[in-house]
């Protein structure tokens, strides 16, 4: 068997176990701890993050979720996420720029 797959398989299993432990302790905390307990809420949040990580690990039939990302795609994704919040300010400027370009560009001569 592929050693890389075995490594991911063992990591996936450990991540699943930690996920179940975190979510189980959060459930017990919500049942038995004082209302507004911070550790139960934090265990729940950590369990959700570990659950998402568990879903990303590869299986025998599915490659890892991050396998499709090349370094250039990661850079483009980071830039897109960075500017996504500012898009509502840039979009009108981009549309005005496109409109001005289309109106002011030199026309081709008809033959």
Biopython code that builds the backbone (N, CA, C, O; Angstrom):
import numpy as np
from Bio.PDB.StructureBuilder import StructureBuilder

atoms = [
    (1, "UNK", "N", (0.846, -1.173, 0.000)),
    (1, "UNK", "CA", (0.000, 0.000, 0.000)),
    (1, "UNK", "C", (0.893, 1.238, 0.000)),
    (1, "UNK", "O", (2.034, 1.187, 0.459)),
    (2, "UNK", "N", (0.392, 2.300, -0.493)),
    (2, "UNK", "CA", (1.124, 3.555, -0.584)),
    (2, "UNK", "C", (1.361, 4.131, 0.818)),
    (2, "UNK", "O", (0.423, 4.258, 1.605)),
    (3, "UNK", "N", (2.591, 4.472, 1.120)),
    (3, "UNK", "CA", (2.893, 4.991, 2.450)),
    (3, "UNK", "C", (2.267, 6.363, 2.685)),
    (3, "UNK", "O", (1.886, 6.686, 3.810)),
    (4, "UNK", "N", (2.159, 7.170, 1.631)),
    (4, "UNK", "CA", (1.523, 8.486, 1.761)),
    (4, "UNK", "C", (0.046, 8.320, 2.120)),
    (4, "UNK", "O", (-0.481, 9.052, 2.958)),
    (5, "UNK", "N", (-0.622, 7.349, 1.479)),
    (5, "UNK", "CA", (-2.021, 7.101, 1.794)),
    (5, "UNK", "C", (-2.172, 6.613, 3.233)),
    (5, "UNK", "O", (-3.105, 7.018, 3.928)),
    (6, "UNK", "N", (-1.273, 5.756, 3.682)),
    (6, "UNK", "CA", (-1.335, 5.247, 5.059)),
    (6, "UNK", "C", (-1.143, 6.389, 6.062)),
    (6, "UNK", "O", (-1.790, 6.420, 7.109)),
    (7, "UNK", "N", (-0.259, 7.315, 5.734)),
    (7, "UNK", "CA", (-0.045, 8.468, 6.607)),
    (7, "UNK", "C", (-1.315, 9.305, 6.707)),
    (7, "UNK", "O", (-1.727, 9.680, 7.805)),
    (8, "UNK", "N", (-1.934, 9.598, 5.569)),
    (8, "UNK", "CA", (-3.171, 10.377, 5.580)),
    (8, "UNK", "C", (-4.302, 9.608, 6.256)),
    (8, "UNK", "O", (-5.152, 10.201, 6.921)),
    (9, "UNK", "N", (-4.311, 8.302, 6.086)),
    (9, "UNK", "CA", (-5.366, 7.486, 6.695)),
    (9, "UNK", "C", (-5.262, 7.544, 8.222)),
    (9, "UNK", "O", (-6.270, 7.697, 8.912)),
    (10, "UNK", "N", (-4.051, 7.424, 8.738)),
    (10, "UNK", "CA", (-3.898, 7.481, 10.192)),
    (10, "UNK", "C", (-4.208, 8.882, 10.719)),
    (10, "UNK", "O", (-4.798, 9.019, 11.790)),
    (11, "UNK", "N", (-3.823, 9.910, 9.989)),
    (11, "UNK", "CA", (-4.144, 11.276, 10.408)),
    (11, "UNK", "C", (-5.643, 11.530, 10.352)),
    (11, "UNK", "O", (-6.198, 12.217, 11.209)),
    (12, "UNK", "N", (-6.297, 10.966, 9.326)),
    (12, "UNK", "CA", (-7.743, 11.133, 9.208)),
    (12, "UNK", "C", (-8.451, 10.447, 10.369)),
    (12, "UNK", "O", (-9.416, 10.984, 10.914)),
    (13, "UNK", "N", (-7.978, 9.266, 10.748)),
    (13, "UNK", "CA", (-8.588, 8.557, 11.869)),
    (13, "UNK", "C", (-8.398, 9.324, 13.178)),
    (13, "UNK", "O", (-9.338, 9.451, 13.962)),
    (14, "UNK", "N", (-7.201, 9.830, 13.417)),
    (14, "UNK", "CA", (-6.946, 10.594, 14.639)),
    (14, "UNK", "C", (-7.760, 11.886, 14.678)),
    (14, "UNK", "O", (-8.244, 12.294, 15.734)),
    (15, "UNK", "N", (-7.904, 12.520, 13.520)),
    (15, "UNK", "CA", (-8.711, 13.736, 13.455)),
    (15, "UNK", "C", (-10.168, 13.414, 13.738)),
    (15, "UNK", "O", (-10.847, 14.186, 14.415)),
    (16, "UNK", "N", (-10.658, 12.299, 13.237)),
    (16, "UNK", "CA", (-12.031, 11.890, 13.521)),
    (16, "UNK", "C", (-12.246, 11.589, 14.990)),
    (16, "UNK", "O", (-13.291, 11.930, 15.546)),
    (17, "UNK", "N", (-11.271, 10.954, 15.629)),
    (17, "UNK", "CA", (-11.380, 10.651, 17.057)),
    (17, "UNK", "C", (-11.395, 11.939, 17.875)),
    (17, "UNK", "O", (-12.199, 12.080, 18.797)),
    (18, "UNK", "N", (-10.515, 12.872, 17.543)),
    (18, "UNK", "CA", (-10.476, 14.155, 18.262)),
    (18, "UNK", "C", (-11.775, 14.921, 18.038)),
    (18, "UNK", "O", (-12.272, 15.581, 18.950)),
    (19, "UNK", "N", (-12.325, 14.838, 16.833)),
    (19, "UNK", "CA", (-13.598, 15.490, 16.545)),
    (19, "UNK", "C", (-14.697, 14.940, 17.434)),
    (19, "UNK", "O", (-15.452, 15.699, 18.042)),
    (20, "UNK", "N", (-14.788, 13.616, 17.511)),
    (20, "UNK", "CA", (-15.824, 13.003, 18.344)),
    (20, "UNK", "C", (-15.635, 13.330, 19.824)),
    (20, "UNK", "O", (-16.609, 13.569, 20.538)),
    (21, "UNK", "N", (-14.386, 13.339, 20.283)),
    (21, "UNK", "CA", (-14.126, 13.691, 21.679)),
    (21, "UNK", "C", (-14.518, 15.141, 21.983)),
    (21, "UNK", "O", (-15.120, 15.425, 23.018)),
    (22, "UNK", "N", (-14.175, 16.040, 21.084)),
    (22, "UNK", "CA", (-14.519, 17.453, 21.302)),
    (22, "UNK", "C", (-16.027, 17.666, 21.281)),
    (22, "UNK", "O", (-16.572, 18.355, 22.143)),
    (23, "UNK", "N", (-16.700, 17.077, 20.300)),
    (23, "UNK", "CA", (-18.148, 17.262, 20.218)),
    (23, "UNK", "C", (-18.867, 16.562, 21.367)),
    (23, "UNK", "O", (-19.870, 17.065, 21.874)),
    (24, "UNK", "N", (-18.353, 15.394, 21.779)),
    (24, "UNK", "CA", (-18.948, 14.699, 22.921)),
    (24, "UNK", "C", (-18.775, 15.473, 24.211)),
    (24, "UNK", "O", (-19.718, 15.593, 24.993)),
    (25, "UNK", "N", (-17.576, 16.002, 24.447)),
    (25, "UNK", "CA", (-17.364, 16.783, 25.666)),
    (25, "UNK", "C", (-18.161, 18.086, 25.623)),
    (25, "UNK", "O", (-18.602, 18.574, 26.664)),
    (26, "UNK", "N", (-18.344, 18.641, 24.456)),
    (26, "UNK", "CA", (-19.172, 19.848, 24.347)),
    (26, "UNK", "C", (-20.622, 19.522, 24.672)),
    (26, "UNK", "O", (-21.305, 20.291, 25.347)),
    (27, "UNK", "N", (-21.090, 18.367, 24.183)),
    (27, "UNK", "CA", (-22.458, 17.967, 24.507)),
    (27, "UNK", "C", (-22.644, 17.754, 25.999)),
    (27, "UNK", "O", (-23.646, 18.189, 26.568)),
    (28, "UNK", "N", (-21.684, 17.087, 26.641)),
    (28, "UNK", "CA", (-21.752, 16.906, 28.095)),
    (28, "UNK", "C", (-21.657, 18.245, 28.814)),
    (28, "UNK", "O", (-22.326, 18.462, 29.824)),
    (29, "UNK", "N", (-20.842, 19.125, 28.304)),
    (29, "UNK", "CA", (-20.713, 20.446, 28.909)),
    (29, "UNK", "C", (-21.992, 21.242, 28.816)),
    (29, "UNK", "O", (-22.369, 21.930, 29.765)),
    (30, "UNK", "N", (-22.671, 21.154, 27.672)),
    (30, "UNK", "CA", (-23.940, 21.872, 27.536)),
    (30, "UNK", "C", (-25.013, 21.288, 28.454)),
    (30, "UNK", "O", (-25.906, 22.006, 28.904)),
    (31, "UNK", "N", (-24.925, 19.986, 28.732)),
    (31, "UNK", "CA", (-25.914, 19.352, 29.601)),
    (31, "UNK", "C", (-25.635, 19.616, 31.084)),
    (31, "UNK", "O", (-26.555, 19.941, 31.835)),
    (32, "UNK", "N", (-24.379, 19.480, 31.509)),
    (32, "UNK", "CA", (-24.091, 19.463, 32.936)),
    (32, "UNK", "C", (-23.340, 20.681, 33.455)),
    (32, "UNK", "O", (-23.342, 20.910, 34.664)),
    (33, "UNK", "N", (-22.717, 21.450, 32.623)),
    (33, "UNK", "CA", (-21.949, 22.605, 33.107)),
    (33, "UNK", "C", (-22.885, 23.778, 33.376)),
    (33, "UNK", "O", (-24.059, 23.761, 33.006)),
    (34, "UNK", "N", (-22.342, 24.777, 34.016)),
    (34, "UNK", "CA", (-23.119, 25.973, 34.317)),
    (34, "UNK", "C", (-23.499, 26.682, 33.017)),
    (34, "UNK", "O", (-22.756, 26.631, 32.036)),
    (35, "UNK", "N", (-24.647, 27.336, 33.014)),
    (35, "UNK", "CA", (-25.027, 28.080, 31.802)),
    (35, "UNK", "C", (-23.984, 29.143, 31.466)),
    (35, "UNK", "O", (-23.469, 29.831, 32.347)),
    (36, "UNK", "N", (-23.690, 29.258, 30.196)),
    (36, "UNK", "CA", (-22.693, 30.225, 29.741)),
    (36, "UNK", "C", (-21.274, 29.731, 29.916)),
    (36, "UNK", "O", (-20.341, 30.534, 29.954)),
    (37, "UNK", "N", (-21.094, 28.437, 30.023)),
    (37, "UNK", "CA", (-19.761, 27.872, 30.211)),
    (37, "UNK", "C", (-18.927, 28.059, 28.947)),
    (37, "UNK", "O", (-19.357, 27.712, 27.846)),
    (38, "UNK", "N", (-17.744, 28.605, 29.121)),
    (38, "UNK", "CA", (-16.900, 28.908, 27.961)),
    (38, "UNK", "C", (-16.252, 27.653, 27.395)),
    (38, "UNK", "O", (-16.048, 27.563, 26.184)),
    (39, "UNK", "N", (-15.923, 26.681, 28.245)),
    (39, "UNK", "CA", (-15.208, 25.511, 27.740)),
    (39, "UNK", "C", (-16.097, 24.641, 26.867)),
    (39, "UNK", "O", (-15.607, 24.006, 25.934)),
    (40, "UNK", "N", (-17.386, 24.597, 27.149)),
    (40, "UNK", "CA", (-18.276, 23.799, 26.303)),
    (40, "UNK", "C", (-18.410, 24.440, 24.919)),
    (40, "UNK", "O", (-18.409, 23.743, 23.905)),
    (41, "UNK", "N", (-18.523, 25.743, 24.883)),
    (41, "UNK", "CA", (-18.638, 26.444, 23.601)),
    (41, "UNK", "C", (-17.347, 26.323, 22.795)),
    (41, "UNK", "O", (-17.382, 26.137, 21.579)),
    (42, "UNK", "N", (-16.212, 26.431, 23.480)),
    (42, "UNK", "CA", (-14.947, 26.323, 22.750)),
    (42, "UNK", "C", (-14.710, 24.894, 22.275)),
    (42, "UNK", "O", (-14.175, 24.698, 21.184)),
    (43, "UNK", "N", (-15.092, 23.896, 23.060)),
    (43, "UNK", "CA", (-14.960, 22.505, 22.613)),
    (43, "UNK", "C", (-15.851, 22.249, 21.407)),
    (43, "UNK", "O", (-15.469, 21.504, 20.505)),
    (44, "UNK", "N", (-17.024, 22.850, 21.379)),
    (44, "UNK", "CA", (-17.920, 22.694, 20.234)),
    (44, "UNK", "C", (-17.318, 23.316, 18.974)),
    (44, "UNK", "O", (-17.351, 22.715, 17.900)),
    (45, "UNK", "N", (-16.775, 24.506, 19.111)),
    (45, "UNK", "CA", (-16.163, 25.181, 17.955)),
    (45, "UNK", "C", (-14.941, 24.419, 17.444)),
    (45, "UNK", "O", (-14.759, 24.265, 16.237)),
    (46, "UNK", "N", (-14.117, 23.951, 18.359)),
    (46, "UNK", "CA", (-12.942, 23.185, 17.956)),
    (46, "UNK", "C", (-13.362, 21.886, 17.285)),
    (46, "UNK", "O", (-12.746, 21.461, 16.308)),
    (47, "UNK", "N", (-14.411, 21.253, 17.807)),
    (47, "UNK", "CA", (-14.925, 20.026, 17.192)),
    (47, "UNK", "C", (-15.435, 20.255, 15.779)),
    (47, "UNK", "O", (-15.244, 19.407, 14.908)),
    (48, "UNK", "N", (-16.074, 21.377, 15.542)),
    (48, "UNK", "CA", (-16.551, 21.691, 14.191)),
    (48, "UNK", "C", (-15.387, 21.906, 13.236)),
    (48, "UNK", "O", (-15.432, 21.445, 12.096)),
    (49, "UNK", "N", (-14.345, 22.598, 13.684)),
    (49, "UNK", "CA", (-13.173, 22.832, 12.832)),
    (49, "UNK", "C", (-12.472, 21.509, 12.523)),
    (49, "UNK", "O", (-12.080, 21.266, 11.382)),
    (50, "UNK", "N", (-12.316, 20.658, 13.532)),
    (50, "UNK", "CA", (-11.708, 19.359, 13.292)),
    (50, "UNK", "C", (-12.576, 18.490, 12.384)),
    (50, "UNK", "O", (-12.050, 17.705, 11.595)),
    (51, "UNK", "N", (-13.888, 18.620, 12.486)),
    (51, "UNK", "CA", (-14.776, 17.882, 11.585)),
    (51, "UNK", "C", (-14.609, 18.322, 10.140)),
    (51, "UNK", "O", (-14.624, 17.493, 9.229)),
    (52, "UNK", "N", (-14.451, 19.614, 9.928)),
    (52, "UNK", "CA", (-14.213, 20.109, 8.568)),
    (52, "UNK", "C", (-12.867, 19.611, 8.046)),
    (52, "UNK", "O", (-12.747, 19.255, 6.874)),
    (53, "UNK", "N", (-11.864, 19.586, 8.909)),
    (53, "UNK", "CA", (-10.561, 19.062, 8.510)),
    (53, "UNK", "C", (-10.656, 17.574, 8.185)),
    (53, "UNK", "O", (-10.036, 17.104, 7.231)),
    (54, "UNK", "N", (-11.419, 16.843, 8.967)),
    (54, "UNK", "CA", (-11.619, 15.409, 8.728)),
    (54, "UNK", "C", (-12.242, 15.175, 7.345)),
    (54, "UNK", "O", (-11.875, 14.230, 6.647)),
    (55, "UNK", "N", (-13.179, 16.034, 6.958)),
    (55, "UNK", "CA", (-13.798, 15.905, 5.640)),
    (55, "UNK", "C", (-12.825, 16.201, 4.505)),
    (55, "UNK", "O", (-13.002, 15.695, 3.397)),
    (56, "UNK", "N", (-11.804, 17.009, 4.762)),
    (56, "UNK", "CA", (-10.838, 17.378, 3.724)),
    (56, "UNK", "C", (-9.803, 16.305, 3.443)),
    (56, "UNK", "O", (-9.217, 16.292, 2.360)),
    (57, "UNK", "N", (-9.562, 15.409, 4.382)),
    (57, "UNK", "CA", (-8.542, 14.384, 4.178)),
    (57, "UNK", "C", (-8.954, 13.419, 3.068)),
    (57, "UNK", "O", (-10.145, 13.178, 2.869)),
    (58, "UNK", "N", (-7.981, 12.866, 2.345)),
    (58, "UNK", "CA", (-8.296, 11.965, 1.244)),
    (58, "UNK", "C", (-8.782, 10.598, 1.745)),
    (58, "UNK", "O", (-8.476, 10.168, 2.856)),
    (59, "UNK", "N", (-9.549, 9.942, 0.874)),
    (59, "UNK", "CA", (-9.958, 8.565, 1.123)),
    (59, "UNK", "C", (-9.443, 7.723, -0.045)),
    (59, "UNK", "O", (-8.716, 8.225, -0.901)),
    (60, "UNK", "N", (-9.820, 6.439, -0.078)),
    (60, "UNK", "CA", (-9.361, 5.594, -1.181)),
    (60, "UNK", "C", (-9.950, 6.046, -2.509)),
    (60, "UNK", "O", (-9.291, 5.934, -3.543)),
    (61, "UNK", "N", (-11.152, 6.546, -2.501)),
    (61, "UNK", "CA", (-11.833, 6.903, -3.746)),
    (61, "UNK", "C", (-11.793, 8.390, -4.065)),
    (61, "UNK", "O", (-12.174, 8.790, -5.165)),
    (62, "UNK", "N", (-11.339, 9.222, -3.126)),
    (62, "UNK", "CA", (-11.370, 10.665, -3.328)),
    (62, "UNK", "C", (-10.038, 11.261, -2.915)),
    (62, "UNK", "O", (-9.533, 10.965, -1.832)),
    (63, "UNK", "N", (-9.457, 12.109, -3.780)),
    (63, "UNK", "CA", (-8.189, 12.754, -3.396)),
    (63, "UNK", "C", (-8.442, 13.826, -2.334)),
    (63, "UNK", "O", (-9.588, 14.147, -2.017)),
    (64, "UNK", "N", (-7.386, 14.354, -1.810)),
    (64, "UNK", "CA", (-7.495, 15.402, -0.791)),
    (64, "UNK", "C", (-8.149, 16.644, -1.383)),
    (64, "UNK", "O", (-8.034, 16.919, -2.578)),
    (65, "UNK", "N", (-8.831, 17.379, -0.531)),
    (65, "UNK", "CA", (-9.525, 18.587, -0.993)),
    (65, "UNK", "C", (-8.546, 19.634, -1.490)),
    (65, "UNK", "O", (-8.896, 20.437, -2.355)),
    (66, "UNK", "N", (-7.341, 19.643, -0.971)),
    (66, "UNK", "CA", (-6.352, 20.649, -1.379)),
    (66, "UNK", "C", (-5.506, 20.200, -2.562)),
    (66, "UNK", "O", (-4.589, 20.917, -2.964)),
    (67, "UNK", "N", (-5.792, 19.030, -3.130)),
    (67, "UNK", "CA", (-4.976, 18.509, -4.229)),
    (67, "UNK", "C", (-5.153, 19.310, -5.519)),
    (67, "UNK", "O", (-4.266, 19.304, -6.372)),
    (68, "UNK", "N", (-6.281, 19.995, -5.672)),
    (68, "UNK", "CA", (-6.520, 20.739, -6.915)),
    (68, "UNK", "C", (-5.832, 22.100, -6.924)),
    (68, "UNK", "O", (-5.779, 22.756, -7.965)),
    (69, "UNK", "N", (-5.306, 22.534, -5.780)),
    (69, "UNK", "CA", (-4.727, 23.862, -5.698)),
    (69, "UNK", "C", (-3.243, 23.845, -6.019)),
    (69, "UNK", "O", (-2.446, 23.186, -5.351)),
    (70, "UNK", "N", (-2.898, 24.585, -7.053)),
    (70, "UNK", "CA", (-1.491, 24.835, -7.349)),
    (70, "UNK", "C", (-1.094, 26.096, -6.584)),
    (70, "UNK", "O", (-1.970, 26.795, -6.075)),
    (71, "UNK", "N", (0.183, 26.402, -6.488)),
    (71, "UNK", "CA", (0.575, 27.634, -5.778)),
    (71, "UNK", "C", (-0.050, 28.887, -6.391)),
    (71, "UNK", "O", (-0.414, 29.813, -5.666)),
    (72, "UNK", "N", (-0.176, 28.925, -7.711)),
    (72, "UNK", "CA", (-0.779, 30.097, -8.343)),
    (72, "UNK", "C", (-2.265, 30.213, -7.990)),
    (72, "UNK", "O", (-2.761, 31.315, -7.757)),
    (73, "UNK", "N", (-2.968, 29.094, -7.949)),
    (73, "UNK", "CA", (-4.379, 29.132, -7.564)),
    (73, "UNK", "C", (-4.549, 29.590, -6.124)),
    (73, "UNK", "O", (-5.496, 30.312, -5.811)),
    (74, "UNK", "N", (-3.647, 29.181, -5.250)),
    (74, "UNK", "CA", (-3.730, 29.624, -3.862)),
    (74, "UNK", "C", (-3.516, 31.127, -3.746)),
    (74, "UNK", "O", (-4.190, 31.798, -2.964)),
    (75, "UNK", "N", (-2.581, 31.650, -4.524)),
    (75, "UNK", "CA", (-2.339, 33.095, -4.502)),
    (75, "UNK", "C", (-3.558, 33.839, -5.033)),
    (75, "UNK", "O", (-3.971, 34.844, -4.455)),
    (76, "UNK", "N", (-4.136, 33.355, -6.128)),
    (76, "UNK", "CA", (-5.330, 34.000, -6.684)),
    (76, "UNK", "C", (-6.504, 33.916, -5.719)),
    (76, "UNK", "O", (-7.279, 34.865, -5.604)),
    (77, "UNK", "N", (-6.645, 32.793, -5.025)),
    (77, "UNK", "CA", (-7.710, 32.655, -4.041)),
    (77, "UNK", "C", (-7.513, 33.629, -2.889)),
    (77, "UNK", "O", (-8.477, 34.242, -2.430)),
    (78, "UNK", "N", (-6.296, 33.778, -2.420)),
    (78, "UNK", "CA", (-6.015, 34.715, -1.330)),
    (78, "UNK", "C", (-6.313, 36.151, -1.753)),
    (78, "UNK", "O", (-6.877, 36.924, -0.978)),
    (79, "UNK", "N", (-5.941, 36.505, -2.966)),
    (79, "UNK", "CA", (-6.219, 37.861, -3.463)),
    (79, "UNK", "C", (-7.726, 38.069, -3.617)),
    (79, "UNK", "O", (-8.241, 39.134, -3.278)),
    (80, "UNK", "N", (-8.431, 37.066, -4.123)),
    (80, "UNK", "CA", (-9.878, 37.184, -4.290)),
    (80, "UNK", "C", (-10.580, 37.330, -2.943)),
    (80, "UNK", "O", (-11.508, 38.128, -2.813)),
    (81, "UNK", "N", (-10.155, 36.581, -1.957)),
    (81, "UNK", "CA", (-10.761, 36.697, -0.624)),
    (81, "UNK", "C", (-10.456, 38.064, -0.017)),
    (81, "UNK", "O", (-11.305, 38.664, 0.642)),
    (82, "UNK", "N", (-9.253, 38.541, -0.241)),
    (82, "UNK", "CA", (-8.881, 39.851, 0.294)),
    (82, "UNK", "C", (-9.742, 40.964, -0.300)),
    (82, "UNK", "O", (-10.183, 41.861, 0.419)),
    (83, "UNK", "N", (-9.980, 40.908, -1.595)),
    (83, "UNK", "CA", (-10.726, 41.980, -2.252)),
    (83, "UNK", "C", (-12.227, 41.730, -2.316)),
    (83, "UNK", "O", (-12.956, 42.586, -2.816)),
    (84, "UNK", "N", (-12.711, 40.608, -1.838)),
    (84, "UNK", "CA", (-14.138, 40.311, -1.902)),
    (84, "UNK", "C", (-14.949, 41.303, -1.072)),
    (84, "UNK", "O", (-16.043, 41.698, -1.476)),
    (85, "UNK", "N", (-14.423, 41.707, 0.079)),
    (85, "UNK", "CA", (-15.141, 42.657, 0.918)),
    (85, "UNK", "C", (-15.165, 44.051, 0.304)),
    (85, "UNK", "O", (-16.095, 44.825, 0.531)),
    (86, "UNK", "N", (-14.156, 44.355, -0.456)),
    (86, "UNK", "CA", (-14.081, 45.689, -1.068)),
    (86, "UNK", "C", (-14.736, 45.732, -2.437)),
    (86, "UNK", "O", (-14.739, 46.771, -3.097)),
    (87, "UNK", "N", (-15.287, 44.612, -2.863)),
    (87, "UNK", "CA", (-15.846, 44.535, -4.215)),
    (87, "UNK", "C", (-16.991, 45.518, -4.404)),
    (87, "UNK", "O", (-17.154, 46.060, -5.497)),
    (88, "UNK", "N", (-17.777, 45.758, -3.383)),
    (88, "UNK", "CA", (-18.901, 46.680, -3.545)),
    (88, "UNK", "C", (-18.423, 48.103, -3.840)),
    (88, "UNK", "O", (-19.169, 48.906, -4.399)),
    (89, "UNK", "N", (-17.175, 48.415, -3.463)),
    (89, "UNK", "CA", (-16.633, 49.728, -3.775)),
    (89, "UNK", "C", (-15.930, 49.735, -5.129)),
    (89, "UNK", "O", (-15.941, 50.749, -5.828)),
    (90, "UNK", "N", (-15.320, 48.612, -5.502)),
    (90, "UNK", "CA", (-14.585, 48.556, -6.753)),
    (90, "UNK", "C", (-15.476, 48.280, -7.953)),
    (90, "UNK", "O", (-15.165, 48.710, -9.063)),
    (91, "UNK", "N", (-16.562, 47.580, -7.752)),
    (91, "UNK", "CA", (-17.407, 47.196, -8.873)),
    (91, "UNK", "C", (-17.947, 48.394, -9.653)),
    (91, "UNK", "O", (-17.864, 48.378, -10.881)),
    (92, "UNK", "N", (-18.488, 49.418, -9.024)),
    (92, "UNK", "CA", (-18.920, 50.577, -9.818)),
    (92, "UNK", "C", (-17.766, 51.245, -10.575)),
    (92, "UNK", "O", (-17.946, 51.690, -11.709)),
    (93, "UNK", "N", (-16.593, 51.315, -9.959)),
    (93, "UNK", "CA", (-15.449, 51.921, -10.639)),
    (93, "UNK", "C", (-15.023, 51.074, -11.832)),
    (93, "UNK", "O", (-14.671, 51.610, -12.882)),
    (94, "UNK", "N", (-15.055, 49.766, -11.674)),
    (94, "UNK", "CA", (-14.715, 48.880, -12.791)),
    (94, "UNK", "C", (-15.729, 49.026, -13.916)),
    (94, "UNK", "O", (-15.350, 49.081, -15.086)),
    (95, "UNK", "N", (-17.010, 49.089, -13.578)),
    (95, "UNK", "CA", (-18.049, 49.250, -14.607)),
    (95, "UNK", "C", (-17.933, 50.587, -15.330)),
    (95, "UNK", "O", (-18.103, 50.648, -16.548)),
    (96, "UNK", "N", (-17.647, 51.652, -14.595)),
    (96, "UNK", "CA", (-17.456, 52.963, -15.230)),
    (96, "UNK", "C", (-16.229, 52.927, -16.123)),
    (96, "UNK", "O", (-16.256, 53.486, -17.220)),
    (97, "UNK", "N", (-15.160, 52.289, -15.688)),
    (97, "UNK", "CA", (-13.951, 52.172, -16.511)),
    (97, "UNK", "C", (-14.215, 51.401, -17.799)),
    (97, "UNK", "O", (-13.737, 51.790, -18.864)),
    (98, "UNK", "N", (-14.962, 50.324, -17.708)),
    (98, "UNK", "CA", (-15.296, 49.550, -18.918)),
    (98, "UNK", "C", (-16.158, 50.381, -19.853)),
    (98, "UNK", "O", (-15.945, 50.376, -21.066)),
    (99, "UNK", "N", (-17.126, 51.091, -19.301)),
    (99, "UNK", "CA", (-17.996, 51.935, -20.119)),
    (99, "UNK", "C", (-17.199, 53.040, -20.812)),
    (99, "UNK", "O", (-17.399, 53.290, -22.000)),
    (100, "UNK", "N", (-16.300, 53.701, -20.084)),
    (100, "UNK", "CA", (-15.480, 54.749, -20.690)),
    (100, "UNK", "C", (-14.548, 54.181, -21.760)),
    (100, "UNK", "O", (-14.341, 54.799, -22.805)),
    (101, "UNK", "N", (-13.996, 53.017, -21.497)),
    (101, "UNK", "CA", (-13.125, 52.396, -22.496)),
    (101, "UNK", "C", (-13.903, 52.098, -23.775)),
    (101, "UNK", "O", (-13.406, 52.347, -24.873)),
    (102, "UNK", "N", (-15.106, 51.571, -23.644)),
    (102, "UNK", "CA", (-15.892, 51.227, -24.834)),
    (102, "UNK", "C", (-16.333, 52.470, -25.597)),
    (102, "UNK", "O", (-16.451, 52.436, -26.822)),
    (103, "UNK", "N", (-16.577, 53.570, -24.881)),
    (103, "UNK", "CA", (-17.030, 54.781, -25.563)),
    (103, "UNK", "C", (-15.871, 55.560, -26.168)),
    (103, "UNK", "O", (-16.040, 56.181, -27.218)),
    (104, "UNK", "N", (-14.705, 55.547, -25.542)),
    (104, "UNK", "CA", (-13.606, 56.394, -25.975)),
    (104, "UNK", "C", (-12.548, 55.680, -26.804)),
    (104, "UNK", "O", (-11.612, 56.328, -27.272)),
    (105, "UNK", "N", (-12.658, 54.400, -26.999)),
    (105, "UNK", "CA", (-11.640, 53.681, -27.763)),
    (105, "UNK", "C", (-11.697, 54.089, -29.236)),
    (105, "UNK", "O", (-12.757, 54.460, -29.740)),
    (106, "UNK", "N", (-10.590, 54.021, -29.902)),
    (106, "UNK", "CA", (-10.596, 54.349, -31.338)),
    (106, "UNK", "C", (-11.392, 53.302, -32.120)),
    (106, "UNK", "O", (-11.272, 52.098, -31.890)),
    (107, "UNK", "N", (-12.176, 53.784, -33.015)),
    (107, "UNK", "CA", (-13.014, 52.893, -33.828)),
    (107, "UNK", "C", (-12.194, 52.349, -34.992)),
    (107, "UNK", "O", (-11.292, 53.014, -35.500)),
    (108, "UNK", "N", (-12.516, 51.157, -35.395)),
    (108, "UNK", "CA", (-11.863, 50.569, -36.564)),
    (108, "UNK", "C", (-12.543, 51.142, -37.810)),
    (108, "UNK", "O", (-13.753, 51.365, -37.835)),
    (109, "UNK", "N", (-11.740, 51.367, -38.825)),
    (109, "UNK", "CA", (-12.304, 51.899, -40.074)),
    (109, "UNK", "C", (-13.014, 50.807, -40.817)),
    (109, "UNK", "O", (-12.550, 49.668, -40.872)),
    (110, "UNK", "N", (-14.119, 51.151, -41.378)),
    (110, "UNK", "CA", (-14.861, 50.198, -42.187)),
    (110, "UNK", "C", (-14.275, 50.186, -43.593)),
    (110, "UNK", "O", (-13.964, 51.230, -44.165)),
    (111, "UNK", "N", (-14.135, 49.009, -44.123)),
    (111, "UNK", "CA", (-13.564, 48.910, -45.478)),
    (111, "UNK", "C", (-14.623, 48.767, -46.515)),
    (111, "UNK", "O", (-14.316, 48.672, -47.703)),
]
sb = StructureBuilder()
sb.init_structure("model")
sb.init_model(0)
sb.init_chain("A")
sb.init_seg("    ")
for serial, (resi, resn, name, xyz) in enumerate(atoms, 1):
    if name == "N":
        sb.init_residue(resn, " ", resi, " ")
    sb.init_atom(name, np.array(xyz, "f"), 0.0, 1.0, " ", f" {name:<3s}", serial, name[0])
structure = sb.get_structure()
